[in-house]
Amino acid sequence: MNTVTALRPLVRPDLRAARIVAASATHIGDVRRVQADTIAAVHYGTNLAFTVADGAGDDERSAAVAADAAHEATGHAAWSGEAADALLYARGELEYWTWNGPFDVWYDRTCAIVTAAIGPRHTTIGWLGDCRAYQLLHTGQFRQLTIDHNPGERYAGEWDENPVAKIRAANTLERHIGTGAPGTAIADPGWWRLMLCSDGLYKHLDNNQIGEILKLTGTAQDAADKLVMTALTDGGRDNIAVTVLEDSGLSPYRPETANPSGEYWRVQAFGDGKTSRMWETITYHHKPDVARQRLIETIRERARHARQVGDLAEADTAADAVIALRDGVHKVDVGRLTYRLHPTRVRPTDPPVPERHDRT
């Protein structure tokens, strides 16, 4: 099994991209000659993008189509912040090289693909075919974000009396990188883990199993490895590719961390008055001391970044802000950002409501 540990991009720590930890695992399967499933990740500005692509075949050409599609889609998604548009862009690039490439190669564009684009405000999902995306909120709610583009998914339950037809339907793609409109979804703002995978994984693990592994496994890399190994133990024979994304700024899901009072402490940042007039929620926690410590770590990370780029004035301001927070202050200014810590009854699963304020 191949593992790819993740990236921690060096961007402003008040943005979500700085908090994402990503990990991936792949396996060729027991009967495949070529690994035609591929993964890709790109960081551009304040955006991150991740892709899992599944080439339809067991040859080098299928692997090349999946790799090229993943490369084009991920790069464009990181640039634009929109996953579905990136899939259409990748389709156009493949079509161009099919007819204008320097080599005598014909692209078979039957490739399933799913892309996640993570920006400062939202996370978009785009997919074609039967690659999937799942989300886990840090409060424990787990759900599948995508719907497979094949008859087996659309007519689930109607094929039970004919298993041969059911298998054929599950392996027939009605949409893929070469044809059809992409599916689109927006992940909930409070997601803690996001998982992208090819069909080689979920053919051997149902959604309950996937959810339990994502909930109860320690790190993102451990979760990716365990998902692949569990599928192989269950008899996995196909290529498998898995990417697990984790927002390190949110508290991990733990069954014992119930919050009967319903009150959370919210950490927020107020952007530059010239470009933004609203508060952006960074994290929640029902324990005020934990929320305060997370805000302190966020500002410390900003101080380290400021020193790296030579902004000593902002680094000193951030250090003073850390001291003030330790003394019990609930609101501090660092450069062009204002941070605050306050109680709220808004649940972490609810989208943050923009609160407009004038800086004082």
N, C-alpha and C positions, 0 to 999 in steps of 0.2 A: 504494500500500500504506500502510495506517495502522499506526503503531507506538505502543505505550504502554509507557513505561519505568517502571521499577518502583519498588515501594515498599520503603523501609527503615524499618519501624516503630520508634518509640522505646520500647522496653521493656527489662526487665532484660537485660543482655548475656550473662548466664549461661544464658539460655533460648534454645531453638533459633529461635524466631520472630524474634529480633533479628538472626539471621545470614542470613535468607532474602532473596535478591535475586530479583525477579520481573520478567519482561519479556513483552510480548505483541505480536503482529502479526496483522492481519486484511486480507482482500482480498475484494472483492465478486465476483470471477470475471469471465470474459469474456462470459458470456451472461446473467447474472442482472441483473434490474432493481433488486432490493432486497437489501441485506445483511441476511439473516435469521439469521446466526451472530453470537453475542455473547459477551463475556467479562465477568467480574465478579470483584472482589477486596474482601475486608473484613478488617479487623484489629479484634479484640475481646479485651481483656485480654492473656492469654498465648497466644492462638490466632490463627491466620491461616486464611483459607479462600479458595479460588479455584474458579471455575466456567467451563466452556465449554458453551454451549447452541447447538443447531442447530434452527432453526425449519423445519418441513416445508412448504415452499412458497416462492413468489416474490412475496409481497405484504406489505403493511404489517401485516396481522393476524398472519401467521406471525412476523414480526420482533417484534411486541409480545408474543406468547406466549413466545418465547425470552427476551426481555429481562426479563419479569416472573418467569419461572421461575428464571432465573439470579439475579435480585435476591433473591428469597425464599429460595432454597436456600443462597446464599452467606452471607447474614446469619445464618440459623439454624445453619449449620455452624460459623461463627466463634463463635457463642454456646455451642453444645453440644459442639463438638469431634468430632461424629460425622457423617460425610458422608451415609451412607445414610438416617439418620433425617431429615436436612435435606431430602432429595428427597421423602420422604413428606409433610413439612410443606409444602413448596412445592406439591405436588399438592392438598393440602387448601385452600390459599389460592386456587389457580386455580379449584377447584370452587366455592368460596364466591362469588367474584366473577363466575363464570359465571351464577349464579342470583340474586345479590343486588347486582350492580353498579349504579351510578347511570345507566349508559348502556345503550342497546338494542344490546348487542354480545354475540354468541355466541362463546365461546372454543373454537376447535379446538385441543385440547390434545395434538396430535401433535407432540411436540418431543423430540429426543434431548438428553441432558444428562450431563455428568460433573463431579463436585465432589471437590476434595481439601481435607481439614481437617487442618491441621498444629498439633499441640499439643506440650506439653513432653515427652511420653513417646512418642507415636507419630503416624504420619500415616495417616489412613484415606481410602480412595477409595470413592465411591459413583457408580453410573452407571445410566442407563436408555437403551436404544437403542444407537446405533453411534458415539457420541463415545468417544474412547479416552484412556487414560493409559499412559505409558511411564516407566520409571525407569532411570537410569544410576548405578551405583555408582562411587565415585571410583577403584576398582580396575579398572574397565573392563567389568564385567558389565552387559549391557543386556537388558531384557526388557519385554514388554507385560504390563500388569497387568490389563487388562480383556478381556472376551470380548463381542463384538457380539451384541446381542439381535435377530438376524435369521437366517432359514434358511440364508443364504449362508455364515455363519460356522459354524453347527452342522454343516452337511453339506459342509464344505470338501473339494474334490476329487471330489465326486460329480456336480458340475454341469459338468465340463469338456467333455463331449460335447454339451452343449446350452447354448451361450453366452447365448441369449436368456433361458432360465430362470435362468441364473446371475446375470444383471444384475437381473432382477426380484426374485430372492431377496435379493440384496444391498441392494435399496432397499425392502424390506418390513420394517417394524419390528414385532416381536412384543411388545416392551415399550417404553414411552415415558413421558413425564411424566404421561400420563392413565391409564395402566393397567400392571399388572404389578409384581412385587416388584423392588426395586433390586438390582443386583449389588454385592457388597462385596469389598474387598481391603485389605490393610495393606501399605504400602510397607516395604521393608527399612530398618532403622535407619541403615544406612550410605549411604543414597542421597545422591548429589552433585547430580544434576539430575533433575527430575521434569517431564514434559511432558504437557499436556492439549491435545487437538485435536479438531476436527470431521472428518467424513469427507472433506471437500474436500481435505485434506492427504494422507491415506494412500491414497487412490484412485490417486495418481500417484507415491507413494514407498513402496517396500517397507520392511520393518523394518530391513533391513541398511543402507539408505540413511539412514534416520532416525537409527539408532544412530551411524553414522559422523559425521554432521553434529553431533550432540550431543557426541560425544567430542572432535572436533578443532576446533570453532569456539570462538573466544576467549571472548567474554562471552555472558551469557544473551540480551541483546538481539541480538547478532550471530547467535546460533543461531536465534532466532525469525524474524528477517528472512530468513536463508538458507533455512530450511525452506520458508517461503512462496514465495520467489522460485524455488527449485528445482522446487516443484510447478507453478508457473505456466509455467516454461520447458518442463516436460514435457507441457504442454497442459492445465493445470488450467482448468476452466470453471466450477466450482461455487464457492459461498461458502467461504472458508477462515477459520478462527480458531485461533490457537495461543497458548498460554501456556507459557513455560519458567521453571521455578523452580530456583534454585541455592542450595545451602548454602555460603555463603562461609567457613564455619568449617572445611570439609574441603578437603584438598589437591585441586586439579584433576587429572583423569585425564591422565596423560602416558605414552605407551608406553615411554619410556626410564627411567621411575622404578620399576624393578623392585626388589624387596626380597628377595633370596635368603636372608637370614638368618632371615626370618620374625618378627623382633622389631619391635615398634612401641612408641612412647612415647605413653602415653595421658594426656590432660588431663581431670581430673574435678572436679566441684563437689559438695560435701556440703551439703544444704539445711538450713534452719532446723530445729533439733532438735524444735521444737514441732509441725511439720507434716510432716517427712520424715525418714526414718531410713536413707536409702540414697544411695550415690554415683551421680551422673548423668554419663555420659561426654559431654564437650563435643566433642573431636576426637581424631584419631589422626595420627601421622606417624612414618615409620621413621627420621627424622633428629631426634635429641634437641634440637638447637639450633633447628630449625624449630618443633617442638612447644612449646618454651619461649617462643619469640617470639610464638606465637599466644596463649599464656596471658597474656603481658604485654599484648598488644593487647586481650584480653578485659577485663582489669582496668583498663586505661586508659579503655576505653569506659565502664566502670562509674563510674570517677572523673568523667568528663565528665558523665554522667547525674546523678550525685550533686550536682555543682555547679549544674546546671540547675535542680534541684528545691530547692536551698538546703541540702542536707545536707553541710555543710563538714567535719564530723567524719569521715564515711565517705569523702569525697574525700581527706582527708589520710591516712586508713588505707590507701586504695588506692594512693596515691603511695608510701607506705613499703613496701607489698607489692611494687611494681614494682622498687624499689631492692634489696630482698631477693632477688628472683628473678634479677636481674642478677648478684648476688653468688654465685649457685649454690644458693640454698635451693630445696628441692623441695616445700615445703608452706607455705602462707600463709593467714591469716584476714583476711577483709574483711567487716565487718559481721557478719551472721548466716550467712555462707557461708565454707566452707573449700575452698580449691583445692589440688590436688596434681598432681604430674607424676611418673609412674613407668613403668618398662618393663613390657611384657606380651606374652604369646604369643597373646592373643586376636586373631583377625583382624578388620579393620574391617567385614567383611561379617557377622560374628556379632552377634546381639543382645547388648547389654551385660548382664552378669550382676549383679543387685543385690548389693552388698556392704554388710552391716550393721555399723555401728561406733558406739561411743559416743564422743561428743566428749570430748577431753581437753584 
